[in-house]
């Protein structure tokens, strides 16, 4: 699972790849449509798509001469689970810090 999360975050670390994922959140799109807004050569763009595919975020299929890319359902589940676990850990820590701060304030108030 750690490698999967690392792969997801590495794939999403690049702004071009994040833009592709955001575009695909609206629905499947052809490689040409996805490439159009990016000022880079097609082979470079295809390497970005490969990183997204290798990470498990997207999948593609070819029909004739058109390759269509779409998000994989549940692809971000591992990252969501990891982030939720981190949020739980930090919420508990912050709750304990707040309790400590309130205890200190009640037992050792500073003169004003």
N, CA, C and O atoms as a DFTB+ gen file, in Angstrom:
448 C
 N C O
     1  1       0.828      -1.198       0.000
     2  2       0.000       0.000       0.000
     3  2       0.867       1.255       0.000
     4  3       0.511       2.249      -0.634
     5  1       2.006       1.224       0.705
     6  2       2.893       2.385       0.750
     7  2       3.398       2.737      -0.642
     8  3       3.467       3.915      -0.992
     9  1       3.752       1.741      -1.439
    10  2       4.220       2.009      -2.799
    11  2       3.115       2.593      -3.664
    12  3       3.367       3.457      -4.504
    13  1       1.887       2.118      -3.457
    14  2       0.757       2.638      -4.223
    15  2       0.519       4.111      -3.896
    16  3       0.298       4.922      -4.795
    17  1       0.565       4.451      -2.618
    18  2       0.359       5.841      -2.208
    19  2       1.490       6.706      -2.735
    20  3       1.251       7.809      -3.226
    21  1       2.726       6.213      -2.639
    22  2       3.863       6.962      -3.155
    23  2       3.713       7.214      -4.650
    24  3       3.985       8.313      -5.132
    25  1       3.283       6.196      -5.373
    26  2       3.074       6.328      -6.817
    27  2       1.979       7.346      -7.130
    28  3       2.118       8.142      -8.059
    29  1       0.898       7.323      -6.363
    30  2      -0.195       8.284      -6.571
    31  2       0.273       9.715      -6.343
    32  3       0.036      10.597      -7.168
    33  1       0.948       9.937      -5.197
    34  2       1.398      11.294      -4.898
    35  2       2.466      11.762      -5.882
    36  3       2.503      12.938      -6.243
    37  1       3.327      10.856      -6.315
    38  2       4.339      11.228      -7.300
    39  2       3.671      11.620      -8.619
    40  3       4.071      12.590      -9.263
    41  1       2.661      10.864      -9.008
    42  2       1.945      11.186     -10.246
    43  2       1.246      12.535     -10.141
    44  3       1.220      13.302     -11.104
    45  1       0.681      12.824      -8.974
    46  2      -0.058      14.074      -8.789
    47  2       0.840      15.269      -8.471
    48  3       0.363      16.401      -8.398
    49  1       2.127      15.025      -8.285
    50  2       3.055      16.111      -7.944
    51  2       3.282      17.056      -9.117
    52  3       3.710      18.193      -8.919
    53  1       3.006      16.610     -10.311
    54  2       3.262      17.426     -11.499
    55  2       1.999      18.188     -11.905
    56  3       0.921      17.597     -11.972
    57  1       2.118      19.495     -12.178
    58  2       0.926      20.286     -12.518
    59  2       0.245      19.830     -13.808
    60  3      -0.979      19.915     -13.912
    61  1       0.993      19.356     -14.777
    62  2       0.382      18.864     -16.017
    63  2      -0.488      17.654     -15.730
    64  3      -1.613      17.558     -16.220
    65  1       0.034      16.736     -14.938
    66  2      -0.730      15.527     -14.619
    67  2      -1.945      15.856     -13.765
    68  3      -3.003      15.254     -13.946
    69  1      -1.813      16.805     -12.831
    70  2      -2.982      17.212     -12.049
    71  2      -4.050      17.821     -12.957
    72  3      -5.242      17.574     -12.772
    73  1      -3.625      18.609     -13.929
    74  2      -4.584      19.218     -14.865
    75  2      -5.308      18.141     -15.666
    76  3      -6.507      18.257     -15.919
    77  1      -4.596      17.106     -16.060
    78  2      -5.222      16.003     -16.798
    79  2      -6.252      15.311     -15.910
    80  3      -7.364      15.030     -16.357
    81  1      -5.896      15.037     -14.668
    82  2      -6.829      14.383     -13.741
    83  2      -8.059      15.260     -13.527
    84  3      -9.183      14.759     -13.511
    85  1      -7.854      16.561     -13.362
    86  2      -8.988      17.479     -13.193
    87  2      -9.884      17.463     -14.428
    88  3     -11.109      17.472     -14.308
    89  1      -9.279      17.440     -15.610
    90  2     -10.058      17.377     -16.856
    91  2     -10.863      16.081     -16.900
    92  3     -12.045      16.085     -17.246
    93  1     -10.211      14.972     -16.546
    94  2     -10.878      13.676     -16.615
    95  2     -11.963      13.513     -15.551
    96  3     -12.807      12.625     -15.665
    97  1     -11.951      14.351     -14.529
    98  2     -13.014      14.311     -13.529
    99  2     -14.362      14.671     -14.165
   100  3     -15.417      14.326     -13.634
   101  1     -14.314      15.365     -15.300
   102  2     -15.535      15.728     -16.026
   103  2     -16.017      14.588     -16.921
   104  3     -17.153      14.601     -17.394
   105  1     -15.140      13.597     -17.151
   106  2     -15.497      12.458     -18.000
   107  2     -14.337      12.083     -18.898
   108  3     -13.351      12.816     -18.981
   109  1     -14.447      10.937     -19.577
   110  2     -13.378      10.475     -20.467
   111  2     -13.098      11.487     -21.567
   112  3     -13.969      12.266     -21.955
   113  1     -11.853      11.459     -22.066
   114  2     -11.462      12.375     -23.143
   115  2     -10.401      11.709     -24.002
   116  3      -9.676      10.823     -23.550
   117  1     -10.326      12.148     -25.240
   118  2      -9.307      11.621     -26.135
   119  2      -7.946      12.208     -25.764
   120  3      -7.860      13.260     -25.131
   121  1      -6.898      11.517     -26.167
   122  2      -5.546      12.017     -25.912
   123  2      -5.375      13.389     -26.555
   124  3      -4.770      14.280     -25.958
   125  1      -5.897      13.566     -27.754
   126  2      -5.790      14.854     -28.447
   127  2      -6.449      15.984     -27.668
   128  3      -5.897      17.080     -27.568
   129  1      -7.621      15.718     -27.120
   130  2      -8.328      16.720     -26.329
   131  2      -7.548      17.058     -25.063
   132  3      -7.444      18.224     -24.683
   133  1      -7.005      16.036     -24.416
   134  2      -6.233      16.263     -23.197
   135  2      -4.938      17.011     -23.480
   136  3      -4.497      17.825     -22.668
   137  1      -4.326      16.740     -24.630
   138  2      -3.043      17.343     -24.983
   139  2      -3.193      18.805     -25.403
   140  3      -2.288      19.608     -25.175
   141  1      -4.319      19.155     -26.010
   142  2      -4.514      20.476     -26.611
   143  2      -4.129      21.661     -25.724
   144  3      -3.452      22.563     -26.216
   145  1      -4.519      21.713     -24.453
   146  2      -4.200      22.903     -23.658
   147  2      -2.751      22.978     -23.173
   148  3      -2.371      23.962     -22.537
   149  1      -1.946      21.974     -23.456
   150  2      -0.581      21.932     -22.929
   151  2       0.442      22.233     -24.023
   152  3       0.446      21.605     -25.082
   153  1       1.299      23.197     -23.747
   154  2       2.318      23.618     -24.715
   155  2       3.539      22.706     -24.607
   156  3       4.591      23.100     -24.102
   157  1       3.369      21.483     -25.093
   158  2       4.489      20.539     -25.095
   159  2       4.286      19.565     -26.240
   160  3       3.176      19.385     -26.740
   161  1       5.369      18.949     -26.639
   162  2       5.304      17.973     -27.723
   163  2       4.465      16.773     -27.287
   164  3       4.433      16.422     -26.108
   165  1       3.798      16.160     -28.235
   166  2       2.944      15.012     -27.933
   167  2       3.716      13.886     -27.234
   168  3       3.194      13.322     -26.272
   169  1       4.932      13.530     -27.669
   170  2       5.650      12.462     -26.959
   171  2       5.892      12.787     -25.472
   172  3       5.838      11.898     -24.622
   173  1       6.154      14.043     -25.174
   174  2       6.334      14.452     -23.777
   175  2       5.032      14.296     -23.019
   176  3       5.023      13.804     -21.891
   177  1       3.936      14.709     -23.625
   178  2       2.626      14.588     -22.993
   179  2       2.267      13.117     -22.768
   180  3       1.698      12.759     -21.737
   181  1       2.602      12.275     -23.739
   182  2       2.315      10.847     -23.602
   183  2       3.073      10.232     -22.430
   184  3       2.581       9.295     -21.801
   185  1       4.260      10.745     -22.130
   186  2       4.996      10.266     -20.956
   187  2       4.238      10.614     -19.665
   188  3       4.230       9.832     -18.714
   189  1       3.604      11.794     -19.642
   190  2       2.776      12.162     -18.489
   191  2       1.601      11.187     -18.344
   192  3       1.284      10.749     -17.238
   193  1       0.966      10.856     -19.460
   194  2      -0.145       9.905     -19.403
   195  2       0.333       8.532     -18.929
   196  3      -0.384       7.837     -18.209
   197  1       1.527       8.147     -19.328
   198  2       2.079       6.853     -18.894
   199  2       2.280       6.838     -17.384
   200  3       1.981       5.842     -16.726
   201  1       2.782       7.933     -16.838
   202  2       2.954       8.018     -15.378
   203  2       1.594       7.869     -14.690
   204  3       1.476       7.163     -13.688
   205  1       0.583       8.525     -15.220
   206  2      -0.757       8.425     -14.638
   207  2      -1.304       6.999     -14.743
   208  3      -1.935       6.501     -13.811
   209  1      -1.057       6.350     -15.878
   210  2      -1.507       4.962     -16.034
   211  2      -0.747       4.026     -15.108
   212  3      -1.342       3.158     -14.471
   213  1       0.562       4.202     -15.033
   214  2       1.386       3.339     -14.183
   215  2       1.015       3.479     -12.706
   216  3       1.143       2.528     -11.935
   217  1       0.557       4.668     -12.319
   218  2       0.162       4.890     -10.923
   219  2      -1.223       4.309     -10.628
   220  3      -1.616       4.187      -9.468
   221  1      -1.951       3.955     -11.674
   222  2      -3.293       3.412     -11.503
   223  2      -4.390       4.451     -11.487
   224  3      -5.551       4.119     -11.244
   225  1      -4.047       5.709     -11.742
   226  2      -5.059       6.773     -11.711
   227  2      -5.969       6.760     -12.938
   228  3      -7.163       7.042     -12.835
   229  1      -5.397       6.431     -14.100
   230  2      -6.186       6.468     -15.329
   231  2      -6.011       5.153     -16.087
   232  3      -5.088       4.375     -15.842
   233  1      -6.925       4.947     -17.002
   234  2      -6.818       3.829     -17.926
   235  2      -7.211       4.347     -19.300
   236  3      -7.940       5.331     -19.426
   237  1      -6.720       3.672     -20.321
   238  2      -7.052       4.117     -21.672
   239  2      -7.497       2.932     -22.514
   240  3      -7.201       1.775     -22.216
   241  1      -8.211       3.260     -23.564
   242  2      -8.622       2.241     -24.526
   243  2      -8.564       2.863     -25.906
   244  3      -8.762       4.065     -26.079
   245  1      -8.291       2.022     -26.872
   246  2      -8.165       2.508     -28.236
   247  2      -9.318       1.959     -29.063
   248  3      -9.591       0.759     -29.061
   249  1      -9.986       2.863     -29.768
   250  2     -11.062       2.497     -30.692
   251  2     -10.701       3.103     -32.036
   252  3     -10.820       4.314     -32.228
   253  1     -10.269       2.281     -32.953
   254  2      -9.793       2.795     -34.232
   255  2      -8.497       3.548     -34.026
   256  3      -7.524       3.003     -33.506
   257  1      -8.491       4.804     -34.438
   258  2      -7.289       5.628     -34.276
   259  2      -7.337       6.538     -33.062
   260  3      -6.406       7.305     -32.817
   261  1      -8.415       6.453     -32.305
   262  2      -8.599       7.359     -31.163
   263  2      -8.361       6.599     -29.857
   264  3      -8.973       5.562     -29.601
   265  1      -7.460       7.140     -29.044
   266  2      -7.227       6.596     -27.701
   267  2      -7.959       7.491     -26.713
   268  3      -7.734       8.700     -26.663
   269  1      -8.837       6.876     -25.930
   270  2      -9.625       7.591     -24.933
   271  2      -9.102       7.241     -23.541
   272  3      -8.818       6.082     -23.236
   273  1      -8.984       8.258     -22.721
   274  2      -8.462       8.098     -21.358
   275  2      -9.580       8.424     -20.378
   276  3     -10.379       9.333     -20.605
   277  1      -9.623       7.668     -19.285
   278  2     -10.607       7.951     -18.235
   279  2      -9.992       7.642     -16.884
   280  3      -9.044       6.865     -16.774
   281  1     -10.557       8.275     -15.849
   282  2     -10.125       7.991     -14.484
   283  2     -10.546       6.569     -14.128
   284  3     -11.595       6.093     -14.561
   285  1      -9.721       5.905     -13.340
   286  2     -10.082       4.581     -12.841
   287  2     -10.925       4.765     -11.584
   288  3     -10.529       5.489     -10.671
   289  1     -12.072       4.119     -11.535
   290  2     -12.913       4.234     -10.337
   291  2     -12.142       3.766      -9.095
   292  3     -11.505       2.713      -9.104
   293  1     -12.211       4.554      -8.053
   294  2     -11.565       4.188      -6.801
   295  2     -10.058       4.341      -6.784
   296  3      -9.401       3.898      -5.842
   297  1      -9.503       4.959      -7.808
   298  2      -8.040       5.070      -7.899
   299  2      -7.442       5.867      -6.750
   300  3      -6.306       5.612      -6.351
   301  1      -8.172       6.809      -6.223
   302  2      -7.653       7.643      -5.144
   303  2      -8.008       7.108      -3.757
   304  3      -7.717       7.758      -2.753
   305  1      -8.628       5.944      -3.692
   306  2      -9.077       5.400      -2.404
   307  2      -7.922       5.215      -1.427
   308  3      -8.059       5.535      -0.247
   309  1      -6.791       4.705      -1.898
   310  2      -5.647       4.479      -0.999
   311  2      -5.155       5.798      -0.416
   312  3      -4.840       5.880       0.771
   313  1      -5.090       6.838      -1.262
   314  2      -4.644       8.147      -0.782
   315  2      -5.676       8.738       0.185
   316  3      -5.307       9.335       1.196
   317  1      -6.948       8.574      -0.119
   318  2      -7.994       9.066       0.772
   319  2      -7.920       8.386       2.132
   320  3      -8.054       9.043       3.165
   321  1      -7.707       7.070       2.136
   322  2      -7.594       6.330       3.392
   323  2      -6.396       6.814       4.204
   324  3      -6.492       6.995       5.418
   325  1      -5.272       7.021       3.527
   326  2      -4.059       7.470       4.211
   327  2      -4.278       8.867       4.804
   328  3      -3.919       9.121       5.954
   329  1      -4.865       9.762       4.019
   330  2      -5.122      11.122       4.499
   331  2      -6.107      11.118       5.672
   332  3      -5.940      11.885       6.620
   333  1      -7.116      10.274       5.616
   334  2      -8.077      10.183       6.721
   335  2      -7.386       9.704       7.995
   336  3      -7.661      10.206       9.085
   337  1      -6.492       8.736       7.854
   338  2      -5.755       8.248       9.023
   339  2      -4.870       9.352       9.600
   340  3      -4.775       9.498      10.818
   341  1      -4.226      10.124       8.738
   342  2      -3.385      11.229       9.202
   343  2      -4.232      12.300       9.885
   344  3      -3.822      12.864      10.899
   345  1      -5.391      12.576       9.342
   346  2      -6.289      13.570       9.942
   347  2      -6.705      13.116      11.345
   348  3      -6.750      13.926      12.271
   349  1      -7.006      11.837      11.501
   350  2      -7.391      11.307      12.808
   351  2      -6.261      11.476      13.813
   352  3      -6.487      11.915      14.941
   353  1      -5.053      11.131      13.408
   354  2      -3.888      11.267      14.294
   355  2      -3.720      12.715      14.722
   356  3      -3.543      12.997      15.908
   357  1      -3.775      13.635      13.765
   358  2      -3.550      15.046      14.091
   359  2      -4.702      15.653      14.870
   360  3      -4.482      16.516      15.719
   361  1      -5.920      15.222      14.600
   362  2      -7.060      15.710      15.393
   363  2      -6.891      15.317      16.856
   364  3      -7.139      16.126      17.751
   365  1      -6.470      14.079      17.101
   366  2      -6.244      13.634      18.484
   367  2      -5.135      14.442      19.143
   368  3      -5.265      14.854      20.296
   369  1      -4.059      14.666      18.424
   370  2      -2.944      15.445      18.981
   371  2      -3.376      16.868      19.312
   372  3      -3.046      17.397      20.373
   373  1      -4.110      17.474      18.404
   374  2      -4.561      18.849      18.642
   375  2      -5.562      18.916      19.794
   376  3      -5.563      19.879      20.561
   377  1      -6.411      17.899      19.916
   378  2      -7.347      17.857      21.047
   379  2      -6.584      17.780      22.363
   380  3      -6.931      18.468      23.324
   381  1      -5.536      16.936      22.413
   382  2      -4.731      16.827      23.636
   383  2      -4.006      18.134      23.928
   384  3      -3.897      18.536      25.086
   385  1      -3.514      18.797      22.893
   386  2      -2.835      20.080      23.090
   387  2      -3.806      21.125      23.627
   388  3      -3.454      21.900      24.517
   389  1      -5.015      21.149      23.097
   390  2      -6.023      22.098      23.584
   391  2      -6.366      21.815      25.050
   392  3      -6.488      22.742      25.851
   393  1      -6.519      20.548      25.394
   394  2      -6.809      20.178      26.781
   395  2      -5.685      20.624      27.702
   396  3      -5.941      21.156      28.782
   397  1      -4.446      20.413      27.284
   398  2      -3.293      20.830      28.083
   399  2      -3.272      22.341      28.244
   400  3      -3.039      22.846      29.342
   401  1      -3.514      23.069      27.153
   402  2      -3.513      24.532      27.223
   403  2      -4.600      25.038      28.172
   404  3      -4.368      25.973      28.938
   405  1      -5.778      24.427      28.124
   406  2      -6.869      24.823      29.021
   407  2      -6.511      24.505      30.471
   408  3      -6.804      25.293      31.370
   409  1      -5.885      23.362      30.697
   410  2      -5.467      22.985      32.048
   411  2      -4.440      23.973      32.596
   412  3      -4.536      24.400      33.747
   413  1      -3.478      24.327      31.785
   414  2      -2.445      25.283      32.214
   415  2      -3.077      26.638      32.507
   416  3      -2.739      27.278      33.503
   417  1      -3.976      27.070      31.664
   418  2      -4.622      28.373      31.870
   419  2      -5.449      28.393      33.148
   420  3      -5.469      29.403      33.851
   421  1      -6.119      27.310      33.455
   422  2      -6.937      27.252      34.673
   423  2      -6.088      27.163      35.945
   424  3      -6.440      27.740      36.974
   425  1      -4.989      26.449      35.867
   426  2      -4.170      26.211      37.061
   427  2      -3.030      27.188      37.239
   428  3      -2.480      27.269      38.338
   429  1      -2.657      27.913      36.247
   430  2      -1.532      28.830      36.356
   431  2      -1.819      30.082      35.531
   432  3      -1.084      30.387      34.592
   433  1      -2.875      30.802      35.874
   434  2      -3.202      31.987      35.068
   435  2      -2.120      33.063      35.203
   436  3      -1.584      33.290      36.288
   437  1      -1.823      33.694      34.124
   438  2      -0.829      34.764      34.140
   439  2      -1.511      36.060      34.516
   440  3      -2.609      36.350      34.042
   441  1      -0.855      36.855      35.380
   442  2      -1.467      38.146      35.764
   443  2      -1.517      39.095      34.575
   444  3      -0.634      39.103      33.717
   445  1      -2.562      39.879      34.556
   446  2      -2.714      40.839      33.466
   447  2      -2.402      42.219      33.896
   448  3      -2.482      43.148      33.092
